[in-house]
Amino acid sequence: MKLATYLDQGQERIGAVDSAGRLVDLHRAYASYLREVESIPSAEQLAAAVLGRDMVEFLKHGEKALEAARKALAHAEKSSNSNVTIDRQQARLMAPVPRPGALVSAGKNFSDHVSEMSSKQGPSDPVAFLKSSANLVSTLVLTTRSITSPAIRHSTTSAPAT
């Protein structure tokens, strides 16, 4: 599953990319699923509680939120409700985790990288350094494979601060 944070009418939303490449609003799709399949009248409130209000809360909710996202995606793919999908070309994508906190990086920690370097001089051990979250820019989405791995690796790149 590919997850994304995007802006919709100035509001930060969380979404996922379906098999057709459409961006699915997870809150709207899960609320639709809860209403239409589970017959839950307070679907919007439950969707917000299960998924969280943003990507940071979604990640903190763990497997429960991921399962809800899977149900939301499956429902969106079967549903004719166009209210739950957004054209990816029209969406303003943000960094997948807009406020990630501290980003700790390491350099010279992969043997393949070291062997590719033209100069093998420098520190013999990996070097840790911090990156400012203000330097993150979106390249598309966060994958659930990243979420379940020991270290969260998401699709962001550093850009010079302006």
GUBA-207814 format. One record per residue: x, y, z of N, C-alpha, C in turn; residue number from 1. Coordinates in nm, 2 decimals, padded with zeros to 4 digits. Last residue first. Layout:
> npx  npy  npz  capx  capy  capz  cpx  cpy  cpz  k
> X  Y  Z  X  Y  Z  X  Y  Z  NUM
...
// end
This chain:
> npx  npy  npz  capx  capy  capz  cpx  cpy  cpz  k
> 01.52  02.72  00.21  01.51  02.85  00.14  01.47  02.96  00.24  162
> 01.74  02.45  00.22  01.64  02.53  00.29  01.64  02.67  00.22  161
> 01.77  02.20  -00.03  01.83  02.32  00.04  01.72  02.40  00.10  160
> 01.63  01.89  00.05  01.64  02.00  -00.04  01.70  02.12  00.04  159
> 01.62  01.54  00.07  01.66  01.67  00.13  01.67  01.77  00.02  158
> 01.32  01.35  00.01  01.46  01.39  -00.02  01.49  01.52  00.05  157
> 01.13  01.07  00.09  01.15  01.21  00.10  01.29  01.23  00.06  156
> 00.97  00.81  00.15  01.01  00.87  00.02  01.02  01.02  00.03  155
> 01.10  00.66  00.45  00.99  00.71  00.36  01.05  00.79  00.25  154
> 01.16  00.42  00.67  01.22  00.48  00.56  01.11  00.53  00.47  153
> 01.18  00.32  00.99  01.09  00.38  00.89  01.17  00.45  00.79  152
> 01.33  00.02  01.07  01.35  00.17  01.07  01.26  00.22  00.96  151
> 01.21  -00.24  01.05  01.26  -00.19  01.18  01.29  -00.04  01.18  150
> 00.90  -00.21  00.86  01.04  -00.24  00.87  01.10  -00.18  01.00  149
> 00.64  -00.12  00.84  00.66  -00.24  00.91  00.81  -00.28  00.93  148
> 00.67  00.11  00.68  00.61  00.12  00.81  00.65  00.00  00.90  147
> 00.76  00.02  00.43  00.85  00.10  00.51  00.80  00.11  00.66  146
> 00.54  -00.12  00.35  00.66  -00.20  00.37  00.76  -00.11  00.46  145
> 00.37  00.09  00.29  00.35  00.01  00.42  00.47  -00.08  00.45  144
> 00.53  00.38  00.17  00.48  00.25  00.15  00.46  00.18  00.29  143
> 00.45  00.71  00.10  00.51  00.62  00.20  00.45  00.49  00.18  142
> 00.50  00.90  -00.20  00.42  00.83  -00.10  00.51  00.75  -00.01  141
> 00.65  01.15  -00.34  00.52  01.08  -00.36  00.46  01.02  -00.24  140
> 00.82  01.33  -00.26  00.85  01.26  -00.39  00.74  01.17  -00.43  139
> 00.82  01.64  -00.09  00.76  01.52  -00.13  00.81  01.46  -00.26  138
> 01.09  01.74  00.12  01.00  01.77  00.01  00.94  01.64  -00.04  137
> 01.25  01.87  00.41  01.18  01.76  00.34  01.09  01.81  00.23  136
> 01.36  02.06  00.57  01.42  02.04  00.44  01.36  01.93  00.36  135
> 01.25  02.06  00.82  01.22  02.17  00.73  01.27  02.15  00.59  134
> 01.37  01.86  00.96  01.25  01.83  00.89  01.20  01.94  00.80  133
> 01.72  01.84  00.93  01.61  01.92  00.97  01.48  01.88  00.89  132
> 01.91  01.56  01.03  01.86  01.65  00.92  01.73  01.72  00.97  131
> 02.20  01.46  01.20  02.06  01.50  01.20  02.03  01.58  01.08  130
> 02.42  01.18  01.17  02.39  01.32  01.17  02.24  01.34  01.16  129
> 02.68  00.94  01.22  02.54  00.98  01.23  02.53  01.13  01.23  128
> 02.89  00.75  01.03  02.88  00.88  01.09  02.73  00.91  01.10  127
> 03.05  00.43  01.06  02.94  00.51  01.01  02.93  00.64  01.09  126
> 03.42  00.43  01.07  03.29  00.39  01.12  03.18  00.48  01.06  125
> 03.63  00.55  00.95  03.62  00.41  00.94  03.48  00.35  00.98  124
> 03.61  00.86  00.77  03.59  00.78  00.89  03.58  00.63  00.86  123
> 03.86  00.87  00.51  03.75  00.93  00.58  03.72  00.84  00.70  122
> 03.91  00.72  00.19  03.96  00.79  00.31  03.84  00.84  00.38  121
> 03.86  00.62  -00.05  03.81  00.54  00.07  03.86  00.59  00.19  120
> 03.73  00.78  -00.32  03.83  00.79  -00.22  03.78  00.71  -00.10  119
> 03.51  00.69  -00.47  03.64  00.70  -00.54  03.76  00.71  -00.43  118
> 03.28  00.45  -00.36  03.34  00.58  -00.34  03.48  00.58  -00.40  117
> 03.20  00.19  -00.37  03.18  00.28  -00.49  03.25  00.41  -00.48  116
> 03.25  00.09  -00.12  03.33  00.04  -00.23  03.31  00.12  -00.36  115
> 03.05  00.23  00.02  03.19  00.25  00.05  03.28  00.21  -00.07  114
> 02.82  00.11  -00.08  02.84  00.25  -00.10  02.99  00.29  -00.08  113
> 02.85  -00.15  00.01  02.84  -00.12  -00.14  02.87  00.02  -00.17  112
> 02.84  -00.12  00.29  02.96  -00.16  00.22  02.96  -00.13  00.07  111
> 02.70  00.16  00.44  02.67  00.04  00.36  02.80  00.01  00.28  110
> 02.76  00.38  00.59  02.71  00.27  00.66  02.68  00.14  00.57  109
> 02.82  00.64  00.52  02.93  00.54  00.51  02.89  00.42  00.59  108
> 02.60  00.80  00.75  02.68  00.80  00.63  02.79  00.70  00.64  107
> 02.27  00.83  00.86  02.40  00.77  00.88  02.47  00.78  00.75  106
> 02.03  01.03  01.04  02.08  00.97  00.92  02.22  00.92  00.95  105
> 01.73  01.11  01.19  01.87  01.07  01.22  01.92  00.99  01.09  104
> 01.52  01.35  01.24  01.56  01.26  01.13  01.70  01.23  01.15  103
> 01.27  01.43  01.47  01.41  01.42  01.44  01.43  01.31  01.33  102
> 00.95  01.49  01.32  01.04  01.50  01.44  01.18  01.49  01.39  101
> 00.79  01.49  01.09  00.84  01.37  01.14  00.92  01.37  01.27  100
> 00.55  01.62  00.96  00.62  01.67  01.08  00.68  01.55  01.15  99
> 00.46  01.49  00.72  00.49  01.63  00.72  00.57  01.68  00.84  98
> 00.52  01.22  00.57  00.51  01.25  00.71  00.55  01.39  00.73  97
> 00.53  01.27  00.29  00.44  01.17  00.35  00.42  01.19  00.50  96
> 00.51  01.61  00.19  00.60  01.50  00.24  00.51  01.40  00.31  95
> 00.22  01.64  -00.02  00.32  01.69  00.07  00.41  01.58  00.11  94
> 00.05  01.71  -00.33  00.12  01.62  -00.24  00.22  01.69  -00.15  93
> -00.23  01.82  -00.43  -00.10  01.88  -00.39  -00.04  01.79  -00.29  92
> -00.41  01.67  -00.70  -00.37  01.68  -00.56  -00.24  01.74  -00.53  91
> -00.43  01.65  -00.97  -00.49  01.76  -00.91  -00.45  01.78  -00.76  90
> -00.31  01.41  -01.02  -00.25  01.52  -01.09  -00.31  01.65  -01.03  89
> -00.47  01.23  -00.89  -00.34  01.25  -00.84  -00.27  01.38  -00.90  88
> -00.80  01.30  -00.81  -00.71  01.28  -00.93  -00.57  01.32  -00.88  87
> -00.94  01.12  -00.55  -00.89  01.25  -00.60  -00.79  01.22  -00.71  86
> -01.23  00.96  -00.41  -01.10  00.96  -00.48  -01.07  01.10  -00.53  85
> -01.47  00.98  -00.27  -01.35  00.93  -00.20  -01.22  00.92  -00.28  84
> -01.66  01.07  -00.44  -01.63  01.16  -00.33  -01.50  01.11  -00.25  83
> -01.76  00.88  -00.61  -01.64  00.96  -00.65  -01.59  01.06  -00.55  82
> -01.87  00.58  -00.56  -01.87  00.70  -00.48  -01.74  00.78  -00.52  81
> -01.88  00.32  -00.64  -01.89  00.43  -00.75  -01.89  00.57  -00.69  80
> -01.66  00.08  -00.50  -01.76  00.18  -00.49  -01.76  00.27  -00.61  79
> -01.43  -00.08  -00.52  -01.56  -00.14  -00.56  -01.67  -00.03  -00.57  78
> -01.23  00.09  -00.43  -01.22  00.03  -00.56  -01.35  -00.03  -00.62  77
> -01.32  00.15  -00.18  -01.32  00.26  -00.28  -01.31  00.20  -00.42  76
> -01.29  -00.10  -00.05  -01.42  -00.04  -00.06  -01.42  00.06  -00.17  75
> -01.01  -00.12  -00.05  -01.09  -00.22  -00.12  -01.23  -00.17  -00.14  74
> -00.95  00.11  00.11  -00.90  00.10  -00.03  -00.99  00.00  -00.11  73
> -01.07  00.04  00.35  -01.11  00.17  00.28  -01.07  00.16  00.14  72
> -00.93  -00.19  00.42  -01.07  -00.19  00.40  -01.12  -00.07  00.32  71
> -00.67  -00.07  00.45  -00.69  -00.18  00.36  -00.84  -00.19  00.32  70
> -00.73  00.11  00.67  -00.69  00.16  00.54  -00.71  00.06  00.43  69
> -00.77  -00.07  00.87  -00.88  00.02  00.83  -00.85  00.07  00.69  68
> -00.52  -00.18  00.89  -00.63  -00.27  00.85  -00.75  -00.18  00.80  67
> -00.38  00.04  00.97  -00.34  -00.02  00.84  -00.46  -00.11  00.80  66
> -00.49  00.09  01.22  -00.51  00.19  01.12  -00.48  00.13  00.98  65
> -00.40  -00.15  01.35  -00.54  -00.12  01.35  -00.57  -00.02  01.24  64
> -00.12  -00.13  01.34  -00.19  -00.23  01.26  -00.34  -00.20  01.25  63
> -00.08  00.22  01.42  -00.02  00.09  01.38  -00.12  00.00  01.30  62
> -00.11  00.46  01.53  -00.22  00.37  01.55  -00.18  00.23  01.50  61
> 00.11  00.60  01.44  00.11  00.56  01.58  00.00  00.46  01.61  60
> 00.03  00.65  01.18  00.15  00.56  01.20  00.15  00.51  01.35  59
> -00.17  00.83  01.23  -00.20  00.71  01.16  -00.09  00.61  01.19  58
> -00.03  01.04  01.35  -00.13  00.97  01.43  -00.16  00.83  01.36  57
> 00.11  01.12  01.11  00.18  01.08  01.24  00.09  01.00  01.33  56
> -00.09  01.19  00.93  -00.01  01.07  00.91  00.07  01.03  01.03  55
> -00.39  01.28  01.12  -00.28  01.30  01.03  -00.19  01.18  01.01  54
> -00.58  01.18  01.29  -00.61  01.31  01.22  -00.51  01.34  01.11  53
> -00.67  00.83  01.28  -00.60  00.94  01.33  -00.62  01.07  01.25  52
> -00.82  00.60  01.22  -00.72  00.64  01.13  -00.62  00.75  01.19  51
> -01.01  00.59  01.44  -00.93  00.47  01.40  -00.81  00.51  01.32  50
> -01.13  00.85  01.45  -01.06  00.79  01.57  -00.97  00.67  01.54  49
> -01.23  00.88  01.19  -01.12  00.98  01.25  -01.05  00.92  01.37  48
> -01.41  00.67  01.19  -01.30  00.68  01.09  -01.19  00.77  01.14  47
> -01.59  00.76  01.39  -01.51  00.64  01.41  -01.39  00.63  01.31  46
> -01.69  00.99  01.27  -01.62  01.00  01.40  -01.54  00.88  01.42  45
> -01.82  00.88  01.04  -01.71  00.98  01.03  -01.63  00.99  01.15  44
> -02.01  00.70  01.14  -01.90  00.65  01.06  -01.78  00.75  01.06  43
> -02.24  00.66  01.30  -02.14  00.76  01.34  -02.01  00.73  01.27  42
> -02.38  00.43  01.20  -02.43  00.56  01.18  -02.33  00.67  01.21  41
> -02.28  00.15  01.04  -02.25  00.23  01.15  -02.29  00.37  01.13  40
> -02.29  -00.07  00.85  -02.41  00.00  00.90  -02.39  00.08  01.03  39
> -02.08  -00.18  00.72  -02.09  -00.21  00.86  -02.22  -00.15  00.93  38
> -02.12  -00.08  00.46  -02.09  -00.22  00.48  -02.12  -00.26  00.63  37
> -02.18  00.20  00.47  -02.24  00.11  00.37  -02.23  -00.04  00.40  36
> -02.03  00.31  00.69  -02.17  00.34  00.67  -02.24  00.23  00.59  35
> -01.77  00.20  00.65  -01.84  00.18  00.78  -01.99  00.20  00.77  34
> -01.71  00.30  00.39  -01.72  00.16  00.42  -01.80  00.13  00.55  33
> -01.72  00.58  00.44  -01.81  00.52  00.35  -01.83  00.37  00.37  32
> -01.50  00.59  00.62  -01.63  00.63  00.67  -01.74  00.57  00.57  31
> -01.30  00.52  00.44  -01.33  00.43  00.55  -01.47  00.47  00.61  30
> -01.31  00.73  00.25  -01.34  00.59  00.21  -01.37  00.50  00.32  29
> -01.25  00.96  00.41  -01.38  00.95  00.34  -01.42  00.80  00.30  28
> -01.00  00.88  00.51  -01.11  00.91  00.60  -01.24  00.90  00.53  27
> -00.85  00.84  00.27  -00.87  00.73  00.36  -00.98  00.76  00.46  26
> -00.90  00.92  -00.05  -00.90  00.98  00.08  -00.94  00.88  00.18  25
> -00.69  00.78  -00.30  -00.81  00.76  -00.22  -00.80  00.83  -00.09  24
> -00.57  00.85  -00.61  -00.55  00.88  -00.47  -00.68  00.87  -00.40  23
> -00.53  00.59  -00.86  -00.61  00.70  -00.80  -00.57  00.73  -00.66  22
> -00.43  00.36  -00.96  -00.34  00.48  -00.96  -00.41  00.60  -00.90  21
> -00.57  00.14  -00.95  -00.59  00.22  -01.07  -00.50  00.34  -01.07  20
> -00.52  00.05  -00.69  -00.46  -00.03  -00.80  -00.48  00.04  -00.94  19
> -00.47  00.36  -00.50  -00.53  00.23  -00.53  -00.47  00.17  -00.65  18
> -00.28  00.52  -00.25  -00.30  00.50  -00.40  -00.36  00.37  -00.42  17
> -00.43  00.70  00.02  -00.35  00.59  -00.03  -00.38  00.58  -00.18  16
> -00.41  00.98  00.25  -00.47  00.90  00.14  -00.38  00.78  00.11  15
> -00.50  01.25  00.47  -00.42  01.13  00.44  -00.49  01.04  00.34  14
> -00.48  01.61  00.44  -00.55  01.48  00.44  -00.45  01.37  00.42  13
> -00.51  01.95  00.53  -00.42  01.83  00.52  -00.50  01.70  00.54  12
> -00.68  02.18  00.34  -00.68  02.09  00.46  -00.59  01.98  00.43  11
> -00.70  02.33  00.10  -00.63  02.38  00.21  -00.62  02.30  00.34  10
> -00.84  02.15  -00.06  -00.90  02.27  -00.02  -00.84  02.33  00.10  9
> -00.62  01.92  00.04  -00.75  01.92  -00.03  -00.82  02.05  00.02  8
> -00.29  01.80  00.03  -00.38  01.91  00.07  -00.50  01.90  -00.02  7
> -00.17  01.48  00.16  -00.19  01.58  00.05  -00.28  01.69  00.10  6
> 00.03  01.20  00.21  -00.03  01.32  00.27  -00.05  01.42  00.16  5
> -00.01  00.85  00.13  00.03  00.99  00.10  -00.04  01.09  00.19  4
> 00.10  00.51  00.08  00.03  00.62  00.16  00.08  00.75  00.12  3
> 00.06  00.22  -00.08  00.13  00.35  -00.09  00.04  00.45  -00.02  2
> 00.08  -00.12  00.00  00.00  00.00  00.00  00.09  00.12  00.00  1
// end
